[in-house]
Amino acid sequence: MFIATDDPKKRSETSGLEYRSLVSYGRQVFQVCVATILTGASIADQLRLASLLVTNQQRLERICQALSKREGTSVERIRETSEDVQDIDTYRFVAEKGLKIEQLIGASKLMIQQYLDSAPSEAPDLIKRMQEFVELDSREHYKILALLKELQNSINAGSSVPPPSPANIHSIVASLIDSVWHYTFEYYYQLERVQKDKANGGAV
């Protein structure tokens, strides 16, 4: 029982000061604590605070793992990457060291291959370009990024990239291609200048 006194001597001398069961107080405190924890967890989930602790490099690795699985259909594999693709798009403007061109190209290839396996209803020319992209040697950075640039323009058809949605695998593929192009376009234009310099030097 709760004893309404601050004097420890009086606690043993009188029982008249006993006031309600400690259990009743404990239950109320517990309810307040649980409500606080659940409210905080709900807000953290709404703000996606957990995603702040993951790098885009880690997300790309998870995407590659999901797309490389043998179980499930190609559509299911693409849908499994939806959240990571969305987060890559969200945090692509955050400075990040350690991103590798091979990882970016590899994730794009796996995504496009799975998209082709899903028999998408795209224009024949775009399907052909995607197939070329998948088959091109990843070490040919200039060629493969030039083709990625074409895909990025074609798959969006001049419109803004829609948010990735599990219900629309086209939006997932388009978003990843757009994000990878964002990370690689400066490198591509550097390679393009080198190619032009070589061509001009060869002409002279």
N, C-alpha and C positions, 0 to 999 in steps of 0.2 A: 504493500500500500504506500501511497505517497503521504509523507508527513510534512505538514505545512509549518516548518520551522527551519531556521538556519543554525540552531544551537544543537549540536550532536548529543548533549547531555539530556535534553528534553525529549529526545526521541525514545529513549528507553524508560522514561519516567511516566509518560502519558500516552494513552491511546486515543484521546479525544481529538488529537490533531491530525489523525489519519484522514486522508481526503482522496477518495477514488482509488481505483486500482492503477498501478503503473502500466499494466497491459493496455488499458484504454488510452493512456497518453502515448505509449509506444506505437499503437496502431495509427493514431493520427499523425505522428511524426513520420512514420513509414509511408503513409499515403502522400504526404507532402513531398517526401524525398523521391518516391517513385514518379509522381507527377512531374517533378523538376527534371528527372533523368529522361523520361519519355519525351517531354517537350524539347529538351536540348537535342536529343537524338533525332527527333523529327525535323527540327530546323537544320541540323547538320546534314541530314539526308536531302532535304530540299535544296540546300546550297551546294550539294555535292562536294563537301569538304574533303572527303576521302580521296577524290580524284586529284586534289592538289598535291598529294604526296607521291604521285606516279609520273614518271617522265614519258615523253612521247617515244623515246627509244624503247622503253619497256613496253609501251602499248604496241609498237610495231612488232616487237618480238612475240607478243601474245597473239597478234593478228596472224603472223606467219604460222604459229603453232596451230591455231584454230583452222586455218585454211589448208594445212597439211594433213589433217586428220583423215583417216580412211573411213571411219564410220559416218553415217548420215549422208544426206544429199548435198549437192553443191549449193543449193539455195539455203539449206540449214546452216552450212558452214559460213556463208556470207552473212546471214542474219546474226550469227553468234558474235561477229565482229562489230556489230552496229554501235554499241556503247563506246568501244575504244576508238572507232573511227570518228564518232561525234566529239570525243574528248580531244583527239588530235587536232580537229578543226578548231575547237574552242581555244586550245592553248598553243597554237602554232605561232602566235606572235610573241610568246614568252621566250626569251633568250635561253638557248639550251646548247651545251657543249656535248660532244660525243656522238652526235647523229652521224651515221655512216651512209655514204651514197649507195653502197652495196645493199644495205638493209632497206633503204627507201625503194630502190629499184626492185629488189627481191619481193617485197611486200606487194608492190604494184603488179608484178608479174603473176604472183599467186592469186591475187584478187581477180585480175582479168581472166586468168585461166578458168577459175571457178565460175566466173560470169559467162564465159563462152560455153562451159559445160552445162549451164542451166538453159541453153537454147534461147537466148534473149531475142526479143522482137526489135532488133536494131536494123539500121540501113545496111545493106550488103557491103558497102564501101567501109563503113565503120567496123563491121565484123572482120573484114579483111585486114584492116589496120591493126586491130587488136591481136589477131593471130600473128601478124608480123612482129608485133611488140613482144609477144610471149616467146617467139622462136629466136629473136635476135640475141646475140651474145651480150651478156650483161657487162662485159669488160669494154665494149664499144660505147663508152659514155656519151660521146657526142651524138652518135646515130640514135641511140636509144632514147636520149632526152629530147632530141628533135622529134621523134615519133611520139613521145609522151606529150609534147606541146600540141601536136596535131590532135591527139586523143582528147586532151583537156578542152580544146576548142570545139571539137565535134560532139563530144558526149553531152555537153551542156547547150549546144546549139545557140550560143550567144546569150542565154538566159543565166540568171543567178543560180548558184548551186543550191538545191533543196536540202534541208536538214536531213541527215541520215535517219531512216525509219525502217524498223524490221519488216514492215509490211511492204516496203518498196526497195528491192535490192538494187535497182538502178541508182537510187539516191545514195546508197552506201558506196557503190563503186565510184560514182561521180565525185563524191566528197573526198574519198581517199586520193583519187587522181589529182584533184585540185590541191589538196594539202601537200602531196609529194611535189607537185610542180612549184608550189610556193617555196619549198625548201631547196629546190634545185635550179630554179630559173637563173639565178645569178651565175652559178657554176656553168650552166649551159651557154650563156652569153659570153662568158670568158673563153670557153672552148670555141665558140663561133668566131670570136676575134682572132684566136690562134689559127683557125682554119683559113680565114681570110688573109691573114698575114702570110701564111705559107703559100697560098694561091698567088698573091701579089708578088712574092719573092720568086716564085717559080716562073712567073710571066716575064720578070725582068731578066 
